[in-house]
Amino acid sequence: MFNALQNWLSSFLYDWLAILITLLLQAVAVILPVMLAVAWLTFAERKVIGYMQVRMGPNRVGPAGWLQPIADALKLIMKEIVLPAQSNIYLFVIAPVLAIAPAVAAWAVIPFDDGVVVADIDAGVLYVLSVASIAVYGIVVSGWASNSKYAFLGALRASAQKISYEIAMGFALVTVLMVADTMNLTKIVEHQQGGFWHWYWIPLLPMFVVYFISGLAETNRAPFDVAEGESEIVAGFHVEYSGMAFAVFFLAEYAMMILISFMTAIMFMGGWLSPFEGIPGLETLFAWVPGIVWISLKVAFLLFLFLWFRATFPRYRYDQIMRLGWKVLIPLTIVWVFVVGLMQYFKLGPWFN
Amino acid sequence: MTFETFIFYLLGFIAAASGLMMITVKNPVKAALWLVLAFIATAGLWILAQAEFLGLVLILVYVGAVMVLFLFVVMMLDINLVVLKEGFTRYLPIGAVAALATFALIYMVVGPDRFGLQAFPAPTPLPADASNTKMIAVPLYTTHVYAFILAAVLLLVGIVAAISLTLRRRPPKEVQYQDIDAQVKVQAKDRFEMIKMAPVVEPEIKKEEKEE
């Protein structure tokens, strides 16, 4: 569709202008649904946690509270942005941008269906990892520029935590790359074809768990949300931010949550592949369902897990977070890299032959 | 000027300017952030030179991990800038000579004589399905495998040395350590003991009441 658009535009415009317009439209086509998903993810979070705690959750704005995200957004846009007098003003303003830019840029390589991807690059996994690793600067810079002790403590906690869990996350992805023999996200999904027992979550079950736990820690979600730690450091790195500047941090955190869920679905749960593939009868019955529906369902389930964990687990103590990352998850992933290597060498089981 | 040359000069300008800012800016945290920008621009240049894998790894390793740790340390330092600036004008001539000498040396080694366009013409564009990662991985794990393993072992020795130098266990009187294994293995009978004892009766109170 976008190729046809580009061809049509270049018939009466400069070539580079046609490419630029097409790229911008593609970016909007990806970012707009993501931002809308973020808005209603906040609503889902409040509803889900509400029902888990036997209360209604937001239910006043619109039918059953469905317009609550719009009311929240309007409120945040109207509010004044306070710039602390003693802060470092340039870095203070640039920090929310540093937080949201990687969370949006990483979507360029995420495939939503077979061939539905902005940039189908060869090193897709590496691109997502490196772009997501820049996201920590938003937190660190905001914490330092605020010139506030609470914000600074939050920034220190977040930077150490993110780096620690990035290692476990990277190793978990290494096992996927070993099995799939490619770093292209589309090809990784294609390698999982042939029914849900061919998806990588069964042969790489420990890595699936490690990746999702690291994802929780990377996005600073409960039970690893010590970077915010309302009860200890009031709100952590964004304590000095108000109005839309705070909302941008909020958007970045939720966009990263959806991104981690997409990555988990693509890496371990077969991406856009139907779960009924290879089952006689059911396969033909559900053949009309487009792939984007399946990947959305998988992502919705993983996002529900994020919310479920937040409602269930108490916050980890900081030294226990570091212990879990360095002394449990990283050794486990290193051992599993060797296990996967051996399984491939001896061509073990139904997955590695 | 093609689009590629435009991107090249843009990234080159960002890299050079942020490098200059990094060494001239007063605040060490800002200097570290300028260095991050220089890294990102350099990664862009590498990707432009068809080294996609190296460019992405530069961002992943240096921007995502090394510089964050750098910032982590620099942010916590309370550097008195006045002391650091002392004698700036006094040492300026020596510094200028040293800088010029270093620049001259670098220019002689990597100048246009050796690394000019004649010596290194633009690479022929690769086909769209060429895997940059595999192009690096295959020689790395076949022809250069011993050097690669040697580098890995050196790094491991470095890690072990750094940890053994900094790790010190203080006596339990000064600081209390947490033994997670012991905490996990603990059972009810270790902490909780059922004791059977005869009930204590106080018969004298009844007697006193009767006397009254």
Chai-1 contact restraints between the chains, C-beta under 6 A:
chainA,res_idxA,chainB,res_idxB,connection_type,confidence,min_distance_angstrom,max_distance_angstrom,comment,restraint_id
A,W16,B,F3,contact,1.0,0.0,6.0,A-B,restraint_1
A,D122,B,S131,contact,1.0,0.0,6.0,A-B,restraint_2
A,A123,B,E52,contact,1.0,0.0,6.0,A-B,restraint_3
A,A123,B,L56,contact,1.0,0.0,6.0,A-B,restraint_4
A,A123,B,T133,contact,1.0,0.0,6.0,A-B,restraint_5
A,L126,B,L56,contact,1.0,0.0,6.0,A-B,restraint_6
A,Y127,B,L56,contact,1.0,0.0,6.0,A-B,restraint_7
A,L129,B,L60,contact,1.0,0.0,6.0,A-B,restraint_8
A,S130,B,L56,contact,1.0,0.0,6.0,A-B,restraint_9
A,S130,B,I59,contact,1.0,0.0,6.0,A-B,restraint_10
A,S130,B,L60,contact,1.0,0.0,6.0,A-B,restraint_11
A,S133,B,L60,contact,1.0,0.0,6.0,A-B,restraint_12
A,S133,B,G64,contact,1.0,0.0,6.0,A-B,restraint_13
A,V136,B,V68,contact,1.0,0.0,6.0,A-B,restraint_14
A,V140,B,L71,contact,1.0,0.0,6.0,A-B,restraint_15
A,W144,B,V29,contact,1.0,0.0,6.0,A-B,restraint_16
A,W144,B,M75,contact,1.0,0.0,6.0,A-B,restraint_17
A,S159,B,V68,contact,1.0,0.0,6.0,A-B,restraint_18
A,S159,B,F72,contact,1.0,0.0,6.0,A-B,restraint_19
A,I163,B,A65,contact,1.0,0.0,6.0,A-B,restraint_20
A,I163,B,V68,contact,1.0,0.0,6.0,A-B,restraint_21
